[in-house]
Amino acid sequence: MKKLTLMLIAFTLSVAFVYSAPNKSFKLGMPYSTAQFMMDDTKLAGRTLTPTLGLSYFGISNTSKYSNNGESDESSMSVHFLIPRLGARVAGERVGDLNTYTYGEAFMVIPIITGSDLDNEDKDQIKDATDLLGLTVGSGVEYYFSDSFSIGGELSFNMLFHSTSYEDSYDDYKSEFSTRLGATLTQVTFNYYFQKD
């Protein structure tokens, strides 16, 4: 299922780049930043809807060196999180050079784990613990310096969902965990528009 989801995301991104000249937005904030591509506007129930595709990245790496009685050893581990996003913006009211909007996104966290001392079972356990799905809902405002460039800010509420289970056939033991994490996030946005009405 995970491979199918990744293939669908890759296909969607490829089609988007080939068949449109997307506008770009860069969102800077903690704990990570996002590159976003805004597709052509469409009208839905009298509102302007803009489909969006985004990609965020967050990584952690560690290297440790040990020495004892003239012998040395080194170990390393890194975890990289790719966060593809699929969403939409709904235009609000534009007053002069100031524009407001609301938006929503669905995203998934794809962990990539490497380490000199990790076997496949360790990597699978870390992936199970960091394999997350999430939803974002928020609102934003942007100020147009020209027809092609705006700067703005966003405030959003993010919800992460995680579920996993562990089984031990020897002891006939099974445990299941479900976790939800909610947080607000603020970001500064830089937007470049190549397809303005």
Backbone hydrogen bonds in HBPLUS format (Angstrom, degrees):
<---DONOR---> <-ACCEPTOR-->    atom                        ^
c    i                          cat <-CA-CA->   ^        H-A-AA   ^      H-
h    n   atom  resd res      DA  || num        DHA   H-A  angle D-A-AA Bond
n    s   type  num  typ     dist DA aas  dist angle  dist       angle   num
A0005-THR N   A0001-MET O   2.96 MM   4  6.23 155.6  2.02 147.3 153.8     1
A0006-LEU N   A0002-LYS O   2.96 MM   4  6.24 160.7  1.99 150.6 155.4     2
A0007-MET N   A0003-LYS O   2.90 MM   4  6.10 154.3  1.96 146.9 154.2     3
A0008-LEU N   A0004-LEU O   2.94 MM   4  6.18 154.5  2.00 148.4 154.9     4
A0009-ILE N   A0005-THR O   2.98 MM   4  6.25 157.0  2.04 150.0 156.1     5
A0010-ALA N   A0006-LEU O   2.95 MM   4  6.13 165.6  1.97 149.9 153.8     6
A0011-PHE N   A0007-MET O   2.89 MM   4  6.04 157.8  1.94 146.4 152.8     7
A0012-THR N   A0008-LEU O   2.91 MM   4  6.07 161.3  1.94 147.0 152.1     8
A0013-LEU N   A0009-ILE O   2.95 MM   4  6.19 165.0  1.98 154.4 158.1     9
A0014-SER N   A0010-ALA O   2.96 MM   4  6.11 159.7  2.00 147.1 153.0    10
A0015-VAL N   A0011-PHE O   2.93 MM   4  6.14 169.1  1.94 156.9 159.1    11
A0016-ALA N   A0012-THR O   2.99 MM   4  6.09 157.7  2.04 146.0 152.8    12
A0017-PHE N   A0013-LEU O   3.08 MM   4  6.32 155.3  2.15 149.1 154.5    13
A0018-VAL N   A0014-SER O   3.02 MM   4  6.21 156.1  2.08 151.4 158.3    14
A0019-TYR N   A0015-VAL O   2.99 MM   4  5.94 172.8  1.99 156.0 157.8    15
A0023-ASN N   A0038-MET O   2.99 MM  15  4.97 152.6  2.07 154.4 148.5    16
A0038-MET N   A0023-ASN O   2.77 MM  15  4.97 161.9  1.81 137.5 143.7    17
A0024-LYS N   A0192-TYR O   2.90 MM 168  5.13 149.5  1.99 152.8 158.5    18
A0192-TYR N   A0024-LYS O   2.69 MM 168  5.13 171.6  1.69 157.5 160.3    19
A0025-SER N   A0036-GLN O   2.83 MM  11  4.95 151.6  1.91 148.1 147.5    20
A0036-GLN N   A0025-SER O   2.73 MM  11  4.95 162.5  1.76 165.9 164.1    21
A0026-PHE N   A0190-PHE O   2.82 MM 164  5.17 158.7  1.87 146.4 153.6    22
A0190-PHE N   A0026-PHE O   2.89 MM 164  5.17 150.1  1.98 142.5 152.4    23
A0027-LYS N   A0034-THR O   2.83 MM   7  5.02 169.0  1.84 154.6 157.9    24
A0034-THR N   A0027-LYS O   2.89 MM   7  5.02 156.1  1.95 140.7 148.7    25
A0028-LEU N   A0188-VAL O   2.76 MM 160  5.20 168.3  1.77 164.1 164.2    26
A0188-VAL N   A0028-LEU O   2.85 MM 160  5.20 164.7  1.88 155.2 155.2    27
A0035-ALA N   A0055-LEU O   3.10 MM  20  5.53 171.2  2.11 149.4 149.0    28
A0055-LEU N   A0035-ALA O   2.92 MM  20  5.53 149.4  2.01 152.7 162.7    29
A0037-PHE N   A0053-LEU O   2.68 MM  16  5.20 164.9  1.70 163.2 168.8    30
A0053-LEU N   A0037-PHE O   2.94 MM  16  5.20 155.4  2.00 147.4 155.5    31
A0039-MET N   A0051-PRO O   2.92 MM  12  5.45 168.8  1.93 161.0 164.1    32
A0042-THR N   A0049-LEU O   2.79 MM   7  5.21 157.9  1.83 151.6 159.3    33
A0049-LEU N   A0042-THR O   2.72 MM   7  5.21 177.2  1.73 168.0 168.3    34
A0044-LEU N   A0047-ARG O   2.85 MM   3  5.25 162.5  1.88 153.1 159.2    35
A0047-ARG N   A0044-LEU O   2.93 MM   3  5.25 163.8  1.96 114.4 119.5    36
A0091-ALA N   A0048-THR O   2.96 MM  43  5.43 163.7  1.99 157.6 162.1    37
A0050-THR N   A0089-ARG O   2.80 MM  39  4.98 162.3  1.83 149.9 155.2    38
A0089-ARG N   A0050-THR O   2.82 MM  39  4.98 155.0  1.88 135.0 142.9    39
A0052-THR N   A0087-GLY O   2.85 MM  35  5.04 165.6  1.88 128.7 126.9    40
A0087-GLY N   A0052-THR O   3.01 MM  35  5.04 170.6  2.01 141.0 141.6    41
A0054-GLY N   A0085-ARG O   2.96 MM  31  4.67 162.5  1.99 130.0 130.7    42
A0085-ARG N   A0054-GLY O   2.78 MM  31  4.67 152.2  1.85 140.4 136.1    43
A0056-SER N   A0083-ILE O   2.97 MM  27  4.84 154.1  2.03 123.1 131.5    44
A0083-ILE N   A0056-SER O   2.90 MM  27  4.84 160.4  1.94 145.5 141.9    45
A0058-PHE N   A0081-PHE O   3.04 MM  23  5.12 147.7  2.15 142.1 149.6    46
A0081-PHE N   A0058-PHE O   2.67 MM  23  5.12 162.8  1.70 166.3 171.8    47
A0060-ILE N   A0079-VAL O   2.83 MM  19  5.30 159.0  1.88 154.6 161.9    48
A0079-VAL N   A0060-ILE O   2.73 MM  19  5.30 163.5  1.75 163.3 169.3    49
A0062-ASN N   A0077-MET O   2.74 MM  15  5.36 152.1  1.81 162.0 171.2    50
A0077-MET N   A0062-ASN O   2.87 MM  15  5.36 152.0  1.95 156.4 162.4    51
A0064-SER N   A0075-SER O   2.77 MM  11  5.28 168.9  1.79 160.0 163.6    52
A0075-SER N   A0064-SER O   2.84 MM  11  5.28 160.1  1.88 152.7 159.2    53
A0066-TYR N   A0073-ASP O   2.73 MM   7  5.08 167.9  1.74 155.6 157.8    54
A0073-ASP N   A0066-TYR O   2.73 MM   7  5.08 151.4  1.81 144.0 149.2    55
A0068-ASN N   A0071-GLU O   2.71 MM   3  5.28 155.2  1.77 153.1 161.9    56
A0071-GLU N   A0068-ASN O   2.97 MM   3  5.28 164.0  1.99 118.6 121.7    57
A0116-SER N   A0076-SER O   2.91 MM  40  5.50 141.8  2.06 136.9 148.2    58
A0078-SER N   A0114-THR O   2.80 MM  36  5.35 162.9  1.83 154.6 154.0    59
A0114-THR N   A0078-SER O   2.98 MM  36  5.35 164.4  2.01 155.0 158.9    60
A0080-HIS N   A0112-ILE O   2.88 MM  32  5.03 165.1  1.90 146.4 151.5    61
A0112-ILE N   A0080-HIS O   2.72 MM  32  5.03 148.3  1.82 150.7 159.8    62
A0082-LEU N   A0110-ILE O   3.00 MM  28  5.11 168.8  2.01 145.2 145.0    63
A0110-ILE N   A0082-LEU O   2.80 MM  28  5.11 171.8  1.81 160.5 162.7    64
A0108-MET N   A0084-PRO O   3.37 MM  24  6.11 151.6  2.46 158.4 166.5    65
A0086-LEU N   A0106-ALA O   2.97 MM  20  5.49 161.3  2.01 160.4 166.5    66
A0106-ALA N   A0086-LEU O   2.88 MM  20  5.49 163.0  1.91 149.4 152.9    67
A0088-ALA N   A0104-GLY O   2.99 MM  16  5.74 150.2  2.08 158.6 167.3    68
A0104-GLY N   A0088-ALA O   3.08 MM  16  5.74 154.8  2.14 157.8 165.8    69
A0090-VAL N   A0102-THR O   2.78 MM  12  5.35 169.3  1.79 162.9 165.3    70
A0102-THR N   A0090-VAL O   3.06 MM  12  5.35 157.8  2.12 147.4 152.5    71
A0092-GLY N   A0100-THR O   2.68 MM   8  4.88 147.5  1.78 147.2 138.3    72
A0095-VAL N   A0098-LEU O   2.83 MM   3  5.29 149.0  1.92 159.4 165.6    73
A0098-LEU N   A0095-VAL O   3.04 MM   3  5.29 164.9  2.06 128.8 130.2    74
A0144-TYR N   A0097-ASP O   2.82 MM  47  5.07 165.1  1.84 150.3 154.8    75
A0099-ASN N   A0142-GLU O   2.89 MM  43  5.30 165.2  1.91 158.7 163.4    76
A0142-GLU N   A0099-ASN O   2.83 MM  43  5.30 156.6  1.89 153.7 160.6    77
A0101-TYR N   A0140-GLY O   3.02 MM  39  5.38 149.3  2.11 150.4 148.5    78
A0140-GLY N   A0101-TYR O   2.83 MM  39  5.38 163.5  1.86 152.9 154.9    79
A0103-TYR N   A0138-GLY O   2.92 MM  35  5.45 159.9  1.96 145.9 145.8    80
A0138-GLY N   A0103-TYR O   2.98 MM  35  5.45 160.6  2.01 154.8 155.2    81
A0105-GLU N   A0136-THR O   2.87 MM  31  5.03 151.9  1.95 142.6 147.0    82
A0136-THR N   A0105-GLU O   2.85 MM  31  5.03 155.7  1.91 149.0 150.4    83
A0107-PHE N   A0134-GLY O   2.93 MM  27  5.18 163.5  1.96 140.5 141.5    84
A0134-GLY N   A0107-PHE O   2.79 MM  27  5.18 152.2  1.87 158.0 152.9    85
A0109-VAL N   A0132-LEU O   2.83 MM  23  5.10 165.2  1.85 149.2 149.5    86
A0123-LYS N   A0119-ASP O   3.06 MM   4  6.39 163.2  2.09 156.4 161.3    87
A0124-ASP N   A0120-ASN O   2.90 MM   4  6.08 154.7  1.96 145.4 152.4    88
A0125-GLN N   A0121-GLU O   3.00 MM   4  6.23 153.3  2.07 146.1 152.9    89
A0126-ILE N   A0122-ASP O   3.02 MM   4  6.32 157.3  2.08 151.6 157.3    90
A0127-LYS N   A0123-LYS O   2.89 MM   4  6.11 159.6  1.94 148.6 154.8    91
A0128-ASP N   A0124-ASP O   2.88 MM   4  6.07 157.9  1.92 146.8 152.8    92
A0129-ALA N   A0125-GLN O   3.07 MM   4  6.26 146.3  2.19 138.8 147.6    93
A0130-THR N   A0126-ILE O   3.04 MM   4  6.24 127.7  2.32 141.3 154.9    94
A0130-THR N   A0127-LYS O   3.16 MM   3  5.16 137.8  2.35  96.3 108.0    95
A0131-ASP N   A0127-LYS O   2.88 MM   4  5.67 109.8  2.38 149.1 161.2    96
A0133-LEU N   A0161-PHE O   3.12 MM  28  5.27 167.8  2.14 152.1 156.0    97
A0161-PHE N   A0133-LEU O   2.68 MM  28  5.27 163.0  1.71 165.7 167.0    98
A0135-LEU N   A0159-MET O   2.90 MM  24  5.32 150.4  1.99 147.4 157.1    99
A0159-MET N   A0135-LEU O   2.87 MM  24  5.32 160.7  1.91 158.1 163.3   100
A0137-VAL N   A0157-PHE O   3.03 MM  20  5.45 158.2  2.08 149.9 156.6   101
A0157-PHE N   A0137-VAL O   2.76 MM  20  5.45 164.9  1.78 160.6 162.6   102
A0139-SER N   A0155-LEU O   3.02 MM  16  5.75 156.2  2.08 157.8 160.7   103
A0155-LEU N   A0139-SER O   3.03 MM  16  5.75 164.8  2.05 169.8 174.0   104
A0141-VAL N   A0153-GLY O   3.05 MM  12  5.69 153.9  2.12 158.5 166.8   105
A0153-GLY N   A0141-VAL O   2.96 MM  12  5.69 148.9  2.05 156.3 166.3   106
A0143-TYR N   A0151-ILE O   2.78 MM   8  5.50 170.1  1.79 155.2 155.6   107
A0151-ILE N   A0143-TYR O   3.07 MM   8  5.50 151.9  2.15 145.8 148.3   108
A0145-PHE N   A0149-PHE O   3.01 MM   4  5.85 145.9  2.13 142.8 153.5   109
A0146-SER N   A0149-PHE O   3.39 MM   3  5.39 158.5  2.44 149.9 147.1   110
A0193-TYR N   A0148-SER O   2.77 MM  45  4.54 160.5  1.81 125.5 132.4   111
A0150-SER N   A0191-ASN O   3.02 MM  41  5.17 153.1  2.09 141.4 145.9   112
A0191-ASN N   A0150-SER O   2.90 MM  41  5.17 176.8  1.90 155.3 156.4   113
A0152-GLY N   A0189-THR O   2.92 MM  37  4.97 156.0  1.98 140.5 142.5   114
A0189-THR N   A0152-GLY O   2.93 MM  37  4.97 167.1  1.95 120.6 124.7   115
A0154-GLU N   A0187-GLN O   2.88 MM  33  5.23 153.0  1.95 150.0 154.2   116
A0187-GLN N   A0154-GLU O   3.04 MM  33  5.23 152.7  2.12 140.4 145.7   117
A0156-SER N   A0185-LEU O   2.91 MM  29  5.29 159.4  1.95 154.0 160.4   118
A0185-LEU N   A0156-SER O   2.89 MM  29  5.29 151.4  1.97 146.3 151.1   119
A0158-ASN N   A0183-ALA O   2.74 MM  25  5.29 170.8  1.75 163.2 166.5   120
A0183-ALA N   A0158-ASN O   2.92 MM  25  5.29 151.7  2.00 146.7 154.0   121
A0160-LEU N   A0181-LEU O   2.74 MM  21  5.03 164.1  1.77 151.4 157.0   122
A0181-LEU N   A0160-LEU O   3.01 MM  21  5.03 154.9  2.07 136.3 142.5   123
A0162-HIS N   A0179-THR O   2.93 MM  17  5.08 148.1  2.03 156.3 156.2   124
A0179-THR N   A0162-HIS O   2.72 MM  17  5.08 164.1  1.75 156.7 159.8   125
A0164-THR N   A0177-PHE O   2.93 MM  13  5.37 154.0  1.99 147.9 155.3   126
A0177-PHE N   A0164-THR O   2.77 MM  13  5.37 170.0  1.78 165.8 166.9   127
A0166-TYR N   A0175-SER O   2.82 MM   9  5.29 155.1  1.88 151.5 159.7   128
A0175-SER N   A0166-TYR O   2.88 MM   9  5.29 156.7  1.94 149.8 157.0   129
A0168-ASP N   A0173-TYR O   2.73 MM   5  4.97 151.1  1.81 153.7 155.9   130
A0172-ASP N   A0168-ASP O   2.88 MM   4  5.64 111.2  2.36 139.5 158.3   131
A0173-TYR N   A0168-ASP O   2.95 MM   5  4.97 154.4  2.01 141.8 144.7   132
